[in-house]
Every structure is written in C-alpha cells, then in structure tokens.
C-alpha cells in the first residue's frame, strides 16, 4: 500500500505567487555570471542568498519532454501518465487531474492565473484567469479582461506570421482599454521605442519578444493589487524563445558548427538580454508581494545546446506558409477550429472521430522528396478531439524539394515545390533543445535564507505550494513537500518515508 504524502505545517498560512520562467535554468545563470560578474543578474543571486533554492528536474523524458507536459506535471503534482497532457493549450476538460488553482479555489482561496499553460477555458473563480497566448480564443474570467488576452494572442500570431495587424482605429481603441487595465505609460514608451528602432534597423527585431512580459507584468500587477489573490501564477516564455533560436550566437561551445561573426554580431546578446529581463521581473515581483507572501520562482525544465547527429548545422524550421492552402488539399470539412501554437505547430479541432482519423492518415501519408530521397513530411499527434500537425524540419535545403499528399484526392499528382506551401524564414536554425534540469527558488515570508535544497523534481512543487497555502496534500500527488525551505529538518522522500514507517 502506498504511503500518503507526509504533511508539514508551516507556522502560519501563506499566500503564494508562482513566477513561471519557462525553461530558465541555473546553468545559464551561472554561465552569464561567470562572463559578466555577480552584479549582472542581481535578483537571481538574491534568490540564492535571501531564499531557498534548488535545481529542479523534470520527470519526463523525450519525446515527452515538452513544456505543455512538464508544466502540467508541476501544476498537478502527478505524472503525465495520470494527468494526460500531450499538446499545447489542450482543453482543461481533457486533463485528468486538478491544477494548483483548482485546489486553491476548491479550498476557499482566491486565485489569479495569468498565462499558465492549459488554463483554457478559464473557469469562474474568486479572482481572475487570463489563459496563455496560444489559447484558441480571447476568453478570460472575468470577461472584462478580454482586451489583455486579445493583445497577447495578436502579438503571438504576428510573431508567428499567422495573424494580421489591427487597424489604426483599433489600435487606439485597444490602447485606451489597456491603459484602463493597468498598462503604464513607461511601458507604452518602451513599445514605441522598440518599433522606432526596428524601423531604423531590422537587427533590433529580436528584442520585440521581450515586450510581451513587460506588458503583461503591468496588467498582472494591476489585477494582483485589485484582487489580492491568495494564490497566483504568472508565466513568460521569452527567455526560452531566445535560447531555442540564438544559443549558438551567444555561446557556441559544444556545437558542431561554430557561429559566424555576423550571427554573433546580430543575435549574440539575445540570450543574455532574455535573462536580464527575467532578472528585472524577479525584482518587480518581489516589490509587488506583501510580508505574508512567498514568491516561488520556477521553470518546469531547462534547455541545452541543440546538437544532434542529423542536424549538424542546426535544424531548419519549416512552417506552413498558409494553413488554409494545406486544408484546401486535405479538405476542410469537419474542422471546427484551426489554431496556431508554437511555431511550427497547429491544432485542428475535429469532433467527428472518423473524419479525424481520415485527416490523421492523410497527414501521416504526406511525403517529401529531398535530394532524391523520400521521407516523412508532417508529424501528427491526436489528443482527444485535436490533431496537432507539425511540418518536419530540414538538415539543409537543396533545390528541388517537393511535397506529395498521396491520400488527398484534391492534391496535384505532380506534388508541390516546398516554397508553394511552406516557409523556412526563421532568422536562424534551431539552436536550443529541452533539458530536464531547470530552476526552483522560494523567497519571502518564513523562508530560510541561503538554503540550497536537495535536488528535486517538478512533482514536488504542487504539494509544497498546497502546504504553504495551508491546504491538504492529496495522497495522489507523487512528490514530497520541500519543507527544508522553512524548516531545519526536511521531509523524507516518499519512498524513504515508507521505509521509515515500515521499520518503526
């Protein structure tokens, strides 16, 4: 019989704010500190000196080492086999475990969720929920926050080249809505300055990704002060984006092919800049919380240089030039929603099972001819009523690549040149890949300063947060309570606790 998770009461119930820095990790923090000194990332250093910190490792392994899985593991305290998350912005109804905000709401706590993965559709709570920017609609709770989500989704779609800019009138109207919802003039000035710099030189364009977390901090801070939630989350993906695209430009140690001088000049500052923005945000959140709150800073996993046998020079990202042209070939009937997620993935919602099976087989049968060799062209995953379709990347791009769709009656028998249906226009090849080791830190009310916790996993966060909130930890959670963050004597890991109980 499995032992229940050991409880560990704190001296008094705390409020908790979970700051989610996607794929940020201590190895990059330490590398940047070695390059630039302790003062370069002062708030990351503050987490170690004034808080309790650890290297947190995801329990998932490839091919399941993805943020839309590892974050759900962190939020639920149970592994993938239990919660069932498989794709980005999977409908919460198909996730088979409560998330931290569900436990908090059911326990009578007020809740604020901003940008966390799989928070769609937003549920009514005492507080607010703004789902992530890849959600399929602008729905929020309360509904008055829709302009925030509309901006987030617009920014994501424009970056991914899947959306259209708003009109001048729409931009002015949206600006008034957003100022009412907390947007500060200094942030508006930063946006204007960035757009001017991009007009002067396109080399500044990579910095635009970091505007989204700055905008979202304004909105969240306004909501946080207004609702004063007992438990809140806030998520940003900007640093992960920089590592995926520009790691080699920053540090080409370990890569089979070294960065060019032009690559280093244009993109070499991207990863350091992304971490500096994270550091600034940690400071902003520390100033936002009160004396009864614990700030938890976490990533559900980390990143490492993208080095594989096949992609010696990096992987060329292939995306759909226009998803509607692909659907013209496969047929669009039965598809209710067509939603872009992280480049180059799309989610297609097809409720009818037989039609979903037909489409899945059509995508799986798609082939491309590269230098005379036939190979798979599109990856497809099925989750509940969703098909997630992803064009496969290339090691290089020789002339004459053609795509064929043998199971699609509407497809041209001669196939299609790659540039008819797909684009390969990302500014660099893929340069960062997922790694299990991420980051975790606790700082604030009652937390012991300067404590390095034993290495832990993303299963340990949920039971620890529930304990800080003064809520019971369900036995279904597989992790342990990291009570050494506030007590001198740590809880034993689950298996060791069982052995100790047997011996007694």
FILUMRO-172535 format. One record per residue (C-alpha): residue in one letter; z negated, x, y; residue number from 0. Coordinates in nm, 2 decimals. Last residue first. Layout:
BEGIN
PT  type       z       x       y  seq
PT     A       Z       X       Y  NUM
...
This chain:
BEGIN
PT  type       z       x       y  seq
PT     X   -1.30    0.90    0.17  503
PT     X   -1.02    1.09    0.00  502
PT     X   -0.80    0.78    0.01  501
PT     X   -0.86    0.73    0.38  500
PT     X   -0.78    1.09    0.45  499
PT     X   -0.46    1.06    0.25  498
PT     X   -0.35    0.75    0.44  497
PT     X   -0.43    0.92    0.78  496
PT     X   -0.22    1.21    0.67  495
PT     X    0.08    0.98    0.60  494
PT     X    0.04    0.81    0.94  493
PT     X    0.00    1.12    1.15  492
PT     X   -0.37    1.19    1.23  491
PT     X   -0.49    1.07    1.56  490
PT     X   -0.58    1.34    1.81  489
PT     X   -0.93    1.46    1.90  488
PT     X   -0.95    1.57    2.27  487
PT     X   -0.85    1.23    2.40  486
PT     X   -0.60    1.13    2.67  485
PT     X   -0.27    1.28    2.57  484
PT     X   -0.43    1.35    2.23  483
PT     X   -0.39    0.97    2.18  482
PT     X   -0.03    1.01    2.07  481
PT     X   -0.05    0.69    1.86  480
PT     X    0.15    0.74    1.54  479
PT     X    0.49    0.62    1.44  478
PT     X    0.61    0.37    1.17  477
PT     X    0.55    0.05    1.35  476
PT     X    0.53   -0.24    1.10  475
PT     X    0.15   -0.22    1.12  474
PT     X    0.16   -0.39    1.46  473
PT     X   -0.01   -0.20    1.75  472
PT     X   -0.25   -0.43    1.94  471
PT     X   -0.22   -0.44    2.32  470
PT     X   -0.44   -0.25    2.57  469
PT     X   -0.14   -0.14    2.77  468
PT     X   -0.22    0.23    2.68  467
PT     X   -0.22    0.13    2.32  466
PT     X    0.11   -0.05    2.35  465
PT     X    0.26    0.26    2.51  464
PT     X    0.14    0.48    2.22  463
PT     X    0.26    0.25    1.95  462
PT     X    0.61    0.24    2.12  461
PT     X    0.63    0.62    2.19  460
PT     X    0.57    0.75    1.84  459
PT     X    0.89    0.64    1.67  458
PT     X    1.09    0.86    1.91  457
PT     X    0.94    1.15    1.73  456
PT     X    0.66    1.40    1.79  455
PT     X    0.59    1.77    1.84  454
PT     X    0.22    1.83    1.89  453
PT     X    0.12    1.76    2.24  452
PT     X    0.10    2.03    2.51  451
PT     X   -0.19    1.95    2.74  450
PT     X   -0.18    2.07    3.10  449
PT     X   -0.36    1.77    3.24  448
PT     X   -0.54    1.51    3.03  447
PT     X   -0.41    1.16    3.11  446
PT     X   -0.66    0.91    3.24  445
PT     X   -0.44    0.76    3.51  444
PT     X   -0.12    0.96    3.57  443
PT     X    0.11    1.18    3.36  442
PT     X    0.26    1.14    3.02  441
PT     X    0.56    1.35    2.90  440
PT     X    0.84    1.33    2.64  439
PT     X    1.16    1.53    2.60  438
PT     X    1.46    1.55    2.37  437
PT     X    1.53    1.72    2.04  436
PT     X    1.78    1.53    1.81  435
PT     X    2.10    1.69    1.96  434
PT     X    2.40    1.49    2.08  433
PT     X    2.71    1.67    2.20  432
PT     X    2.82    1.84    2.52  431
PT     X    3.15    1.99    2.62  430
PT     X    3.41    1.71    2.58  429
PT     X    3.73    1.84    2.74  428
PT     X    3.75    1.84    3.12  427
PT     X    3.88    1.63    3.41  426
PT     X    3.92    1.32    3.19  425
PT     X    4.29    1.22    3.20  424
PT     X    4.40    1.18    2.84  423
PT     X    4.55    0.83    2.88  422
PT     X    4.67    0.59    2.61  421
PT     X    4.93    0.32    2.55  420
PT     X    5.27    0.44    2.68  419
PT     X    5.14    0.80    2.72  418
PT     X    5.10    0.84    2.35  417
PT     X    5.46    0.75    2.28  416
PT     X    5.48    0.42    2.09  415
PT     X    5.60    0.32    1.74  414
PT     X    5.95    0.30    1.61  413
PT     X    5.88   -0.04    1.45  412
PT     X    5.75   -0.18    1.78  411
PT     X    5.43   -0.37    1.72  410
PT     X    5.43   -0.75    1.72  409
PT     X    5.39   -0.79    1.35  408
PT     X    5.08   -0.57    1.35  407
PT     X    4.98   -0.42    1.01  406
PT     X    5.18   -0.10    1.06  405
PT     X    5.05   -0.01    1.41  404
PT     X    5.21    0.32    1.49  403
PT     X    5.13    0.58    1.76  402
PT     X    5.35    0.87    1.86  401
PT     X    5.27    1.23    1.97  400
PT     X    5.60    1.40    2.07  399
PT     X    5.48    1.70    2.27  398
PT     X    5.16    1.88    2.17  397
PT     X    4.82    1.76    2.29  396
PT     X    4.53    1.96    2.15  395
PT     X    4.22    1.90    1.95  394
PT     X    4.26    1.53    2.00  393
PT     X    4.01    1.24    2.04  392
PT     X    4.00    0.92    1.84  391
PT     X    4.06    0.59    2.02  390
PT     X    3.74    0.38    1.99  389
PT     X    3.71    0.02    1.89  388
PT     X    3.37   -0.16    1.86  387
PT     X    3.42   -0.49    1.68  386
PT     X    3.15   -0.74    1.76  385
PT     X    3.05   -1.06    1.58  384
PT     X    2.75   -0.90    1.40  383
PT     X    2.83   -0.53    1.42  382
PT     X    3.17   -0.41    1.30  381
PT     X    3.28   -0.05    1.37  380
PT     X    3.64    0.07    1.45  379
PT     X    3.78    0.42    1.49  378
PT     X    4.14    0.45    1.61  377
PT     X    4.42    0.69    1.55  376
PT     X    4.39    0.81    1.19  375
PT     X    4.63    1.09    1.10  374
PT     X    4.99    1.16    1.01  373
PT     X    5.11    1.52    1.06  372
PT     X    5.45    1.62    1.21  371
PT     X    5.30    1.78    1.52  370
PT     X    5.07    1.48    1.57  369
PT     X    5.19    1.14    1.43  368
PT     X    4.94    0.86    1.50  367
PT     X    4.81    0.59    1.27  366
PT     X    4.67    0.24    1.31  365
PT     X    4.55    0.10    0.97  364
PT     X    4.19    0.09    1.09  363
PT     X    4.29   -0.11    1.40  362
PT     X    4.48   -0.37    1.20  361
PT     X    4.21   -0.39    0.93  360
PT     X    3.94   -0.46    1.20  359
PT     X    4.17   -0.72    1.36  358
PT     X    4.21   -0.91    1.03  357
PT     X    3.84   -0.89    0.95  356
PT     X    3.75   -1.03    1.29  355
PT     X    4.00   -1.31    1.24  354
PT     X    3.84   -1.40    0.91  353
PT     X    3.49   -1.39    1.06  352
PT     X    3.56   -1.61    1.36  351
PT     X    3.32   -1.51    1.64  350
PT     X    3.53   -1.22    1.78  349
PT     X    3.36   -1.02    2.05  348
PT     X    3.56   -0.70    2.13  347
PT     X    3.35   -0.41    2.24  346
PT     X    3.54   -0.11    2.40  345
PT     X    3.48    0.26    2.36  344
PT     X    3.65    0.55    2.55  343
PT     X    3.44    0.59    2.76  342
PT     X    3.10    0.43    2.74  341
PT     X    3.13    0.05    2.72  340
PT     X    3.43   -0.16    2.81  339
PT     X    3.40   -0.54    2.74  338
PT     X    3.66   -0.77    2.59  337
PT     X    3.50   -1.11    2.53  336
PT     X    3.63   -1.42    2.34  335
PT     X    3.88   -1.26    2.10  334
PT     X    4.01   -1.53    1.87  333
PT     X    4.37   -1.49    1.98  332
PT     X    4.46   -1.16    2.15  331
PT     X    4.73   -1.04    1.92  330
PT     X    4.74   -0.69    1.78  329
PT     X    5.02   -0.56    1.99  328
PT     X    4.94   -0.76    2.31  327
PT     X    4.58   -0.66    2.25  326
PT     X    4.68   -0.29    2.28  325
PT     X    4.86   -0.37    2.61  324
PT     X    4.55   -0.56    2.73  323
PT     X    4.33   -0.25    2.67  322
PT     X    4.52   -0.07    2.94  321
PT     X    4.54    0.31    2.93  320
PT     X    4.31    0.31    2.63  319
PT     X    4.12    0.64    2.62  318
PT     X    4.17    0.97    2.45  317
PT     X    3.91    1.25    2.52  316
PT     X    4.05    1.60    2.45  315
PT     X    3.79    1.77    2.23  314
PT     X    3.68    2.12    2.31  313
PT     X    3.87    2.45    2.26  312
PT     X    3.76    2.50    1.90  311
PT     X    3.77    2.13    1.83  310
PT     X    3.82    2.12    1.45  309
PT     X    3.54    2.37    1.36  308
PT     X    3.30    2.21    1.60  307
PT     X    3.11    2.32    1.91  306
PT     X    2.99    2.07    2.17  305
PT     X    2.70    2.25    2.34  304
PT     X    2.36    2.08    2.29  303
PT     X    2.21    1.75    2.39  302
PT     X    1.88    1.56    2.38  301
PT     X    1.71    1.27    2.21  300
PT     X    1.52    0.94    2.31  299
PT     X    1.45    1.08    2.66  298
PT     X    1.11    1.02    2.81  297
PT     X    0.89    1.03    3.12  296
PT     X    0.59    0.81    3.08  295
PT     X    0.41    0.73    3.41  294
PT     X    0.06    0.61    3.35  293
PT     X   -0.07    0.35    3.60  292
PT     X   -0.42    0.27    3.74  291
PT     X   -0.40    0.50    4.04  290
PT     X   -0.08    0.35    4.17  289
PT     X    0.29    0.43    4.09  288
PT     X    0.56    0.48    4.35  287
PT     X    0.48    0.84    4.45  286
PT     X    0.51    0.95    4.09  285
PT     X    0.83    0.76    4.07  284
PT     X    0.98    0.94    4.36  283
PT     X    0.87    1.28    4.22  282
PT     X    1.03    1.20    3.89  281
PT     X    1.34    1.09    4.07  280
PT     X    1.37    1.42    4.25  279
PT     X    1.35    1.61    3.92  278
PT     X    1.62    1.38    3.77  277
PT     X    1.84    1.46    4.07  276
PT     X    1.78    1.83    4.02  275
PT     X    1.87    1.78    3.65  274
PT     X    2.21    1.63    3.75  273
PT     X    2.27    1.91    4.00  272
PT     X    2.20    2.18    3.74  271
PT     X    2.45    2.01    3.50  270
PT     X    2.72    1.97    3.78  269
PT     X    2.70    2.31    3.95  268
PT     X    2.96    2.48    3.73  267
PT     X    3.21    2.20    3.78  266
PT     X    3.47    2.33    4.03  265
PT     X    3.40    2.70    4.04  264
PT     X    3.32    2.72    3.67  263
PT     X    3.64    2.54    3.57  262
PT     X    3.85    2.76    3.80  261
PT     X    3.70    3.08    3.66  260
PT     X    3.78    2.96    3.31  259
PT     X    3.50    2.86    3.07  258
PT     X    3.48    3.05    2.75  257
PT     X    3.63    2.93    2.42  256
PT     X    3.42    2.94    2.10  255
PT     X    3.12    2.81    2.30  254
PT     X    2.77    2.96    2.23  253
PT     X    2.71    3.08    2.58  252
PT     X    2.95    2.89    2.82  251
PT     X    2.68    2.79    3.07  250
PT     X    2.76    2.57    3.37  249
PT     X    3.14    2.51    3.31  248
PT     X    3.06    2.49    2.94  247
PT     X    2.82    2.20    3.00  246
PT     X    3.06    2.00    3.22  245
PT     X    3.16    1.68    3.04  244
PT     X    2.89    1.58    2.80  243
PT     X    2.62    1.76    3.00  242
PT     X    2.72    1.58    3.32  241
PT     X    2.73    1.24    3.16  240
PT     X    2.38    1.30    3.00  239
PT     X    2.25    1.38    3.35  238
PT     X    2.38    1.06    3.49  237
PT     X    2.25    0.82    3.22  236
PT     X    1.96    0.66    3.41  235
PT     X    1.70    0.41    3.29  234
PT     X    1.40    0.23    3.44  233
PT     X    1.12    0.06    3.24  232
PT     X    0.82   -0.14    3.34  231
PT     X    0.49   -0.26    3.20  230
PT     X    0.21   -0.42    3.40  229
PT     X    0.45   -0.53    3.66  228
PT     X    0.38   -0.51    4.04  227
PT     X    0.63   -0.79    4.12  226
PT     X    0.71   -0.71    4.48  225
PT     X    0.63   -0.33    4.47  224
PT     X    0.83   -0.29    4.15  223
PT     X    1.12   -0.50    4.28  222
PT     X    1.16   -0.29    4.59  221
PT     X    1.12    0.03    4.39  220
PT     X    1.37   -0.09    4.14  219
PT     X    1.64   -0.16    4.41  218
PT     X    1.59    0.17    4.58  217
PT     X    1.58    0.36    4.25  216
PT     X    1.90    0.19    4.15  215
PT     X    2.09    0.33    4.45  214
PT     X    1.97    0.68    4.37  213
PT     X    2.05    0.63    4.00  212
PT     X    2.40    0.52    4.08  211
PT     X    2.48    0.79    4.34  210
PT     X    2.46    1.06    4.07  209
PT     X    2.79    0.96    3.92  208
PT     X    2.96    1.03    4.26  207
PT     X    2.88    1.40    4.23  206
PT     X    3.19    1.45    4.00  205
PT     X    3.41    1.36    4.30  204
PT     X    3.33    1.67    4.51  203
PT     X    3.64    1.87    4.39  202
PT     X    3.86    1.58    4.52  201
PT     X    3.84    1.74    4.86  200
PT     X    3.82    1.59    5.21  199
PT     X    3.85    1.23    5.10  198
PT     X    3.58    1.30    4.83  197
PT     X    3.35    1.44    5.10  196
PT     X    3.39    1.12    5.30  195
PT     X    3.30    0.91    5.00  194
PT     X    2.99    1.12    4.94  193
PT     X    2.88    1.09    5.30  192
PT     X    2.92    0.71    5.28  191
PT     X    2.71    0.69    4.97  190
PT     X    2.44    0.92    5.11  189
PT     X    2.43    0.70    5.43  188
PT     X    2.37    0.39    5.22  187
PT     X    2.09    0.58    5.05  186
PT     X    1.94    0.66    5.39  185
PT     X    1.99    0.30    5.50  184
PT     X    1.77    0.18    5.21  183
PT     X    1.88   -0.07    4.95  182
PT     X    1.59   -0.30    4.87  181
PT     X    1.73   -0.64    4.77  180
PT     X    1.81   -0.76    5.12  179
PT     X    2.01   -0.44    5.18  178
PT     X    2.20   -0.53    4.86  177
PT     X    2.29   -0.88    4.97  176
PT     X    2.41   -0.74    5.31  175
PT     X    2.61   -0.47    5.14  174
PT     X    2.77   -0.72    4.90  173
PT     X    2.90   -0.93    5.19  172
PT     X    3.05   -0.61    5.35  171
PT     X    3.21   -0.50    5.02  170
PT     X    3.35   -0.85    4.95  169
PT     X    3.51   -0.86    5.30  168
PT     X    3.67   -0.51    5.24  167
PT     X    3.79   -0.62    4.90  166
PT     X    3.63   -0.51    4.58  165
PT     X    3.77   -0.22    4.37  164
PT     X    3.93   -0.29    4.03  163
PT     X    3.79   -0.23    3.68  162
PT     X    3.86   -0.03    3.36  161
PT     X    3.90    0.32    3.52  160
PT     X    3.58    0.44    3.35  159
PT     X    3.43    0.53    3.69  158
PT     X    3.56    0.20    3.84  157
PT     X    3.41    0.01    3.54  156
PT     X    3.07    0.18    3.58  155
PT     X    3.05    0.13    3.95  154
PT     X    3.15   -0.24    3.91  153
PT     X    2.89   -0.29    3.64  152
PT     X    2.62   -0.14    3.86  151
PT     X    2.73   -0.33    4.17  150
PT     X    2.74   -0.67    3.98  149
PT     X    2.40   -0.59    3.83  148
PT     X    2.25   -0.55    4.17  147
PT     X    2.43   -0.86    4.31  146
PT     X    2.29   -1.06    4.01  145
PT     X    1.92   -1.01    4.12  144
PT     X    1.88   -1.37    4.24  143
PT     X    1.93   -1.49    3.88  142
PT     X    1.58   -1.39    3.79  141
PT     X    1.64   -1.25    3.54  140
PT     X    1.98   -1.10    3.53  139
PT     X    2.33   -1.20    3.42  138
PT     X    2.62   -0.99    3.57  137
PT     X    2.81   -1.00    3.24  136
PT     X    2.91   -0.79    2.93  135
PT     X    2.63   -0.53    2.97  134
PT     X    2.75   -0.17    3.02  133
PT     X    2.55   -0.13    3.34  132
PT     X    2.22   -0.19    3.16  131
PT     X    2.02   -0.51    3.19  130
PT     X    1.82   -0.61    3.50  129
PT     X    1.51   -0.79    3.39  128
PT     X    1.23   -0.92    3.62  127
PT     X    0.87   -1.03    3.63  126
PT     X    0.68   -1.29    3.44  125
PT     X    0.96   -1.31    3.18  124
PT     X    1.27   -1.52    3.12  123
PT     X    1.50   -1.32    2.89  122
PT     X    1.79   -1.10    2.99  121
PT     X    2.09   -1.11    2.76  120
PT     X    2.11   -0.81    2.73  119
PT     X    1.82   -0.56    2.73  118
PT     X    2.01   -0.36    2.47  117
PT     X    1.98   -0.03    2.66  116
PT     X    1.74   -0.01    2.95  115
PT     X    1.89   -0.06    3.30  114
PT     X    1.58   -0.20    3.48  113
PT     X    1.31   -0.39    3.29  112
PT     X    1.00   -0.52    3.48  111
PT     X    0.73   -0.70    3.28  110
PT     X    0.41   -0.89    3.35  109
PT     X    0.16   -0.88    3.06  108
PT     X    0.05   -1.18    2.86  107
PT     X    0.08   -1.02    2.52  106
PT     X    0.41   -1.20    2.45  105
PT     X    0.55   -1.03    2.76  104
PT     X    0.42   -0.69    2.66  103
PT     X    0.55   -0.71    2.30  102
PT     X    0.89   -0.83    2.43  101
PT     X    0.90   -0.55    2.69  100
PT     X    0.83   -0.30    2.41   99
PT     X    1.12   -0.43    2.20   98
PT     X    1.08   -0.68    1.92   97
PT     X    1.27   -0.61    1.60   96
PT     X    1.58   -0.74    1.43   95
PT     X    1.84   -0.66    1.69   94
PT     X    2.12   -0.92    1.66   93
PT     X    1.97   -1.15    1.92   92
PT     X    1.95   -0.86    2.16   91
PT     X    2.33   -0.86    2.19   90
PT     X    2.46   -0.50    2.12   89
PT     X    2.49   -0.32    2.45   88
PT     X    2.61    0.00    2.28   87
PT     X    2.66   -0.03    1.91   86
PT     X    2.46    0.00    1.59   85
PT     X    2.11   -0.15    1.64   84
PT     X    1.97   -0.29    1.31   83
PT     X    1.60   -0.28    1.39   82
PT     X    1.48   -0.20    1.04   81
PT     X    1.74    0.05    0.91   80
PT     X    1.75    0.20    1.26   79
PT     X    1.38    0.30    1.25   78
PT     X    1.08    0.11    1.39   77
PT     X    0.88    0.17    1.71   76
PT     X    1.08   -0.09    1.89   75
PT     X    1.16    0.07    2.22   74
PT     X    1.19    0.42    2.08   73
PT     X    1.41    0.31    1.79   72
PT     X    1.62    0.10    2.04   71
PT     X    1.66    0.42    2.25   70
PT     X    1.78    0.61    1.94   69
PT     X    2.04    0.35    1.84   68
PT     X    2.23    0.29    2.17   67
PT     X    2.16    0.66    2.25   66
PT     X    2.36    0.79    1.95   65
PT     X    2.25    1.00    1.65   64
PT     X    2.38    0.75    1.38   63
PT     X    2.67    0.97    1.26   62
PT     X    2.47    1.20    1.27   61
PT     X    2.09    1.19    1.22   60
PT     X    1.83    0.96    1.35   59
PT     X    1.45    1.05    1.36   58
PT     X    1.49    1.15    1.72   57
PT     X    1.27    1.45    1.82   56
PT     X    1.03    1.46    2.11   55
PT     X    0.93    1.79    2.25   54
PT     X    0.59    1.73    2.41   53
PT     X    0.40    1.68    2.73   52
PT     X    0.06    1.59    2.87   51
PT     X    0.03    1.59    3.25   50
PT     X   -0.07    1.79    3.55   49
PT     X    0.07    2.13    3.44   48
PT     X    0.36    2.02    3.22   47
PT     X    0.47    1.72    3.41   46
PT     X    0.43    1.92    3.73   45
PT     X    0.69    2.17    3.60   44
PT     X    0.94    1.89    3.56   43
PT     X    0.84    1.80    3.92   42
PT     X    0.91    2.14    4.05   41
PT     X    1.26    2.19    3.91   40
PT     X    1.39    2.48    4.11   39
PT     X    1.05    2.60    4.22   38
PT     X    0.98    2.76    3.88   37
PT     X    1.27    3.01    3.91   36
PT     X    1.65    2.98    3.93   35
PT     X    1.80    3.11    3.60   34
PT     X    1.49    3.09    3.38   33
PT     X    1.40    2.75    3.53   32
PT     X    1.75    2.63    3.45   31
PT     X    1.72    2.75    3.09   30
PT     X    1.38    2.59    3.06   29
PT     X    1.49    2.25    3.19   28
PT     X    1.80    2.28    2.96   27
PT     X    1.57    2.34    2.66   26
PT     X    1.32    2.08    2.77   25
PT     X    1.56    1.79    2.73   24
PT     X    1.75    1.52    2.92   23
PT     X    1.94    1.30    2.68   22
PT     X    1.89    0.98    2.89   21
PT     X    1.62    1.01    3.15   20
PT     X    1.41    0.69    3.08   19
PT     X    1.11    0.65    3.31   18
PT     X    0.86    0.43    3.13   17
PT     X    0.61    0.28    3.38   16
PT     X    0.28    0.18    3.22   15
PT     X   -0.02   -0.01    3.35   14
PT     X   -0.35    0.09    3.20   13
PT     X   -0.63   -0.08    3.01   12
PT     X   -0.95    0.11    3.03   11
PT     X   -1.12    0.39    2.84   10
PT     X   -0.83    0.41    2.60    9
PT     X   -0.86    0.26    2.25    8
PT     X   -0.71    0.45    1.96    7
PT     X   -0.57    0.24    1.68    6
PT     X   -0.47    0.38    1.35    5
PT     X   -0.14    0.24    1.22    4
PT     X   -0.19    0.03    0.91    3
PT     X   -0.20    0.20    0.57    2
PT     X    0.10    0.14    0.34    1
PT     X    0.00    0.00    0.00    0
